Each structure stands twice: as C-alpha cells, then as structure tokens.
C-alpha cells in the first residue's frame, strides 16, 4: 500500500515543486495518509485546500482504501 501511495505522491510532486513546495510521505495508518508539506507549501494559506482538494482526491482516485490525508 505504501508503495502505491508514494507513486501518487510522486505524481503530485511537480505540481507542488512548481510553487516552491514539496511533499513527504510520513506514514499510512488506519486508512489515513500522513504527509509533511515543506518549502513554500509549509506556510501557505492554501495548504488545507491543497491537502483536501488535490492530494486526497488524487489518492482516492487511485487507492479507494484511503479515507483521509493529514499533515503532520
């Protein structure tokens, strides 16, 4: 499961990199993906939107078991 999640995160990375940010996979537990946003994303006012509207949506399209994404 973690490999699938990392593959999706790698697809998202260029999108975040284009705005000066990045994403790190932390863990997958109880159908929740934990990530750490870095660079410009870490202090961005839109990071909650990015997590719920972009990251969660893409993960759920590929992996139906994913129920949520949380930043840690």
N, C-alpha and C positions, 0 to 999 in steps of 0.2 A: 504494500500500500504506500509506504513512504517513497518508494521509487517513482510511482505514478504521480504523487503529489509534487515531488521535486521536478519532474518533467514539465508539469503545468506551470510551476513557478518559473522554470527556465524560459518558458514561452512568454511569460509576463515581464520578465526582467528588462528587455529592451524598451518597453513602454515606460517603465519607471526610470531607467537609466537616461532616457531622453529628457527627463525633467530634473536630472541630477540626483536621483534617489536610487535605492536598491532594496531588495527584499532577501531575507534569510529565513530558511525553514528552521524552526526550533524543534517541534515535535508534533506527533499525531496521537491523540488520546481521546477515547470516548467519542469518536466521530467528529472531533474538533481539531482543526489545524491551527497550530500556534506559529506565528511568524514574528519577525522583528524587522521593522522598516528602518532603513538607515539613510544617511545623506540628507538631501533636501526633503525626502518623504517623512523623516522623523519629526520634523517640526511643522509640517504642512497643515494648514487649516482644513484641507480636503482629505486627509488621510482616512478618516472614518468612511467617507464616501468611496474612496479607493478600495478599502477593505470589503465593504458590503456590496458595492455595485460592480466592482471589477474582479477582485481576487476571488471572493466567494462564488460569484456567478460562473467564472471560468472553471473553478474547481468542481462545482456541482454539475456542470455540463459534462465533464469527463469522468467524475467519480461520484456516483449517486449516494454513496455512504457518507460523504462529507455533509455535516449539518450546520457547521459554523466555522468562522475564522476569527481568531482573537489575536490581538497584538500583545506581545509580552516584552 
